[in-house]
């Protein structure tokens, strides 16, 4: 009887340890819906202050949309471009303007344009990082120049710092 109780205790302790280890391992940073909405709103407000009608998309690290908005009078094409910029920056873990520069300078890397249907090497996409880990991407499309798109995306990222 003593051996059975000891064996049961041993198994119980091991299973408890695995659950604890699993819980610790799964506490990686992630992009919550509330944070995604906050980022989209801040980027949109920046573009609105600057007088631009845009679309803003935020995706998670897998490239799935967490939040997206199309401002009044923003072109229909801006929905797709904002998503693709967010997807590109999340999946390749770099700003889309930097990726565009890299591809323009190296003929071998120009193939990045055709790597996947959702890749868009055009400024306005930035990776979203939490504790140094890429958890998603933001993309802005529709301002009269990619540097303006990127300024709005930066405002979205800045909103993350303001909540800390």
KEKOL-274321 format. One record per residue (C-alpha): residue number from 1; x, z negated, y; chain. Coordinates in nm, 2 decimals. Example, Ala and Ser with C-alpha at 12.3 -4.5 7.8 and 13.67 -1.06 7.14 Angstrom:
 resi     xx     zz     yy chain
    1   1.23  -0.78  -0.45     A
    2   1.37  -0.71  -0.11     A
This chain:
 resi     xx     zz     yy chain
    1   0.00   0.00   0.00     A
    2   0.29  -0.08   0.24     A
    3   0.44   0.26   0.18     A
    4   0.12   0.43   0.26     A
    5   0.08   0.24   0.59     A
    6   0.44   0.31   0.68     A
    7   0.40   0.68   0.60     A
    8   0.08   0.70   0.80     A
    9   0.26   0.52   1.10     A
   10   0.55   0.76   1.08     A
   11   0.32   1.07   1.07     A
   12   0.12   0.93   1.36     A
   13   0.43   0.87   1.57     A
   14   0.56   1.22   1.50     A
   15   0.23   1.38   1.60     A
   16   0.21   1.17   1.91     A
   17   0.56   1.28   2.01     A
   18   0.48   1.64   1.96     A
   19   0.17   1.62   2.17     A
   20   0.37   1.44   2.44     A
   21   0.66   1.70   2.42     A
   22   0.40   1.98   2.44     A
   23   0.24   1.83   2.75     A
   24   0.57   1.79   2.92     A
   25   0.67   2.14   2.83     A
   26   0.35   2.29   2.97     A
   27   0.38   2.13   3.32     A
   28   0.54   2.45   3.46     A
   29   0.44   2.55   3.81     A
   30   0.14   2.78   3.83     A
   31  -0.06   2.96   4.09     A
   32  -0.40   2.78   4.13     A
   33  -0.70   2.95   4.26     A
   34  -0.72   2.72   4.57     A
   35  -0.35   2.80   4.65     A
   36  -0.41   3.17   4.60     A
   37  -0.71   3.16   4.84     A
   38  -0.51   2.97   5.10     A
   39  -0.23   3.23   5.08     A
   40  -0.48   3.52   5.12     A
   41  -0.65   3.35   5.41     A
   42  -0.33   3.28   5.60     A
   43  -0.21   3.63   5.56     A
   44  -0.54   3.78   5.67     A
   45  -0.55   3.55   5.97     A
   46  -0.20   3.67   6.08     A
   47  -0.30   4.03   6.05     A
   48  -0.62   3.96   6.24     A
   49  -0.42   3.79   6.52     A
   50  -0.20   4.10   6.53     A
   51  -0.50   4.33   6.55     A
   52  -0.47   4.49   6.20     A
   53  -0.74   4.54   5.94     A
   54  -0.59   4.51   5.60     A
   55  -0.65   4.41   5.24     A
   56  -0.46   4.11   5.09     A
   57  -0.41   4.05   4.72     A
   58  -0.26   3.76   4.54     A
   59  -0.18   3.79   4.17     A
   60  -0.04   3.55   3.91     A
   61   0.29   3.59   3.73     A
   62   0.12   3.82   3.48     A
   63  -0.01   4.05   3.76     A
   64  -0.37   3.95   3.73     A
   65  -0.56   3.91   4.06     A
   66  -0.63   3.55   4.16     A
   67  -0.77   3.63   4.51     A
   68  -0.82   3.94   4.71     A
   69  -0.99   4.02   5.04     A
   70  -1.06   4.34   5.24     A
   71  -1.11   4.29   5.61     A
   72  -1.38   4.47   5.80     A
   73  -1.28   4.82   5.88     A
   74  -0.98   4.82   5.65     A
   75  -0.94   5.15   5.46     A
   76  -1.07   5.18   5.11     A
   77  -0.71   5.26   4.99     A
   78  -0.58   4.93   5.11     A
   79  -0.75   4.74   4.82     A
   80  -0.54   4.93   4.57     A
   81  -0.22   4.92   4.77     A
   82  -0.24   4.55   4.83     A
   83  -0.29   4.48   4.46     A
   84  -0.01   4.71   4.36     A
   85   0.24   4.56   4.60     A
   86   0.14   4.21   4.48     A
   87   0.18   4.32   4.12     A
   88   0.52   4.48   4.18     A
   89   0.66   4.18   4.36     A
   90   0.54   3.94   4.09     A
   91   0.65   4.15   3.79     A
   92   0.99   4.25   3.93     A
   93   1.04   3.92   4.11     A
   94   1.16   4.08   4.44     A
   95   1.01   4.19   4.77     A
   96   0.88   4.54   4.75     A
   97   1.07   4.64   5.06     A
   98   1.40   4.54   4.89     A
   99   1.30   4.73   4.57     A
  100   1.22   5.04   4.79     A
  101   1.56   5.02   4.94     A
  102   1.73   4.98   4.60     A
  103   1.55   5.28   4.46     A
  104   1.62   5.50   4.77     A
  105   2.00   5.43   4.74     A
  106   2.04   5.48   4.37     A
  107   1.91   5.80   4.21     A
  108   1.90   5.64   3.87     A
  109   1.67   5.37   4.00     A
  110   1.42   5.61   4.16     A
  111   1.25   5.60   3.82     A
  112   1.12   5.26   3.92     A
  113   0.84   5.44   4.10     A
  114   0.71   5.56   3.76     A
  115   0.79   5.26   3.55     A
  116   0.42   5.15   3.53     A
  117   0.10   5.26   3.69     A
  118   0.07   4.95   3.91     A
  119   0.42   4.97   4.06     A
  120   0.43   5.05   4.43     A
  121   0.77   5.05   4.60     A
  122   0.65   5.01   4.96     A
  123   0.71   4.71   5.18     A
  124   0.44   4.44   5.21     A
  125   0.48   4.27   4.87     A
  126   0.65   3.94   4.82     A
  127   0.70   3.71   4.52     A
  128   0.53   3.37   4.53     A
  129   0.76   3.09   4.42     A
  130   0.70   2.73   4.33     A
  131   1.01   2.52   4.27     A
  132   1.22   2.83   4.25     A
  133   1.00   2.99   3.98     A
  134   0.81   3.31   4.05     A
  135   0.44   3.23   3.98     A
  136   0.28   3.54   4.14     A
  137   0.29   3.78   4.42     A
  138   0.12   3.87   4.75     A
  139   0.06   4.22   4.87     A
  140  -0.07   4.33   5.21     A
  141  -0.18   4.69   5.28     A
  142  -0.32   4.86   5.58     A
  143  -0.12   4.76   5.88     A
  144   0.05   5.05   6.07     A
  145   0.38   5.00   5.91     A
  146   0.52   4.81   5.61     A
  147   0.71   4.56   5.83     A
  148   0.37   4.45   5.97     A
  149   0.23   4.42   5.62     A
  150   0.53   4.21   5.53     A
  151   0.49   3.98   5.83     A
  152   0.14   3.90   5.72     A
  153   0.25   3.84   5.36     A
  154   0.52   3.60   5.50     A
  155   0.25   3.41   5.69     A
  156   0.07   3.37   5.36     A
  157   0.38   3.23   5.19     A
  158   0.44   3.00   5.49     A
  159   0.10   2.84   5.44     A
  160   0.23   2.70   5.11     A
  161   0.50   2.50   5.30     A
  162   0.25   2.36   5.55     A
  163   0.05   2.19   5.27     A
  164   0.35   2.00   5.13     A
